[in-house]
């Protein structure tokens, strides 16, 4: 069996590919370093490989499991995003204990289609010590069919007890200095404010929320990938037909916007990110963001 799609010139991806080929991928891993997009992309390749039905090449990209996994709607692959605790006013408490317990309870539900069930925790560095201790209980006595993938900008924030129970893979190259200069909490708050404004009755709310990016291009660069995560999360809510959660930005968008609008928003974020990477004028980019997002918000469910 050959693991394809992994860069064999990069030590980390080579090690992951070898573990997959040998059928010895760990039940819990931590992927640190790189950018959020790089970590998420690698996690997606891993999940597709673990669930692929082909006997020769994984992931084949064509089997039933690959199509579902890469399409983001395999029932046994769960991507978890940081979300605010609805019971408190603490915006920075994005992986709270009750949320970790939800993840734990879901992990003990037997897989629906595959032999294993995979939980991917994006931006896991947002877990505080209390949340990490709650998650530790899952790692100490995991169900035999569960695989956990933690994605984090760094491993330095994790308790030694967590690190002792996961295999750590470090991506070469750090996230850009501009993005690292902006605290994740600030970028998440800005992204959440803008995405919530898309579902607001007045289009002016988008303009108002986007005002936070005035004279702060670094914040916009850091917030755009988070906006994409929220839009993708909203699509998952739609495809899974989950009950709406009024405190969750993904659920809010899923209840207000059509699938077509959400797909367009994902494309819009890519367009805006490319423009910023090409040193586009910040004010014009913010104006373009408001125009694109207003257009998408018109396609109500």
C-alpha positions, 0 to 999 in steps of 0.5 A: 500500500502506498500513501500518495499526496504527501510531500516525501521531501518533508520529514514530517509528511514522510513519517506520516506517510510511512505510518499510514503505509504500515497501518500503524498510525497512532490513535492520537497525534498533535500536528504543530507549526505551519499555518492553519491552512497547512495543518488542516490540509494535512489533517484532511489527507490523513483522514482520507488515507485512514478511511480510504477503501483502496488496497493499493493507493491511499487516499485514492480520491475516488472511492466512496469514503474518499469522496465523502471525506474530501467533500467534508461530509463523512459521518465518521470524520468530525472537525471541531472548531473553537467556539465561544461558551454560551454560558459565559461572557468570556470570549477567549474561552473557546474550548470550554469544558462542556464542549470537550465533554461533547467531543468526548461523548461523540467519540464514544458513539460507534462509527456509522460507516467506517471501522474508525471514527476521527475527531480533528480539533482545529486550533487546539492551542485554544484549550486552557488547562481545565479543558486540557485536563478534561480532554486528557480523560479521553486520551487515557481511556479512548474507545478502540475505534477512535482517532484524535488529531490535534492541530495547533500553532505550537505544542508549548501550550499543552500539559506534559500529560497531554504530550505524553499521550500523543505523537507530535508531528512538527511542520517545517516553517512557521506561520507568517510573521504578520499572522503570528503577530495578531493574537488568535483571540483578536482574529477570531473575534473580528472574523466572528463579528463579520460573519455574524453581520452577514446574517443581520437584517441590515447590510450596514452591519457588514460595513460596521463590523469590517471597520475593525480592519481599517488601517490593520491589514495584518488583522484582516489577513489573520481573520480571513482564514478563520472566516473560511473555517466558519463558512465551511463549518456552516456548510457542515451544519447544513449537510448534517442537518444539525439543530441550530445553536443560536450561540454558534456562528456556524449554526447562525449562518447555516440557518440564514444562508443557502448552500450556494451562498456559503460556497460563494463566501468560501470562494470570496475569502480566497479571492480576498486573501489572494488580493492581500498577498498581492499587496492590494490596497487595504481600503479597496480590499475592505470595500470589496469584502463588504460588496462580496459579502453583501451579495452573498447575504442576499441569497437567504435560505 
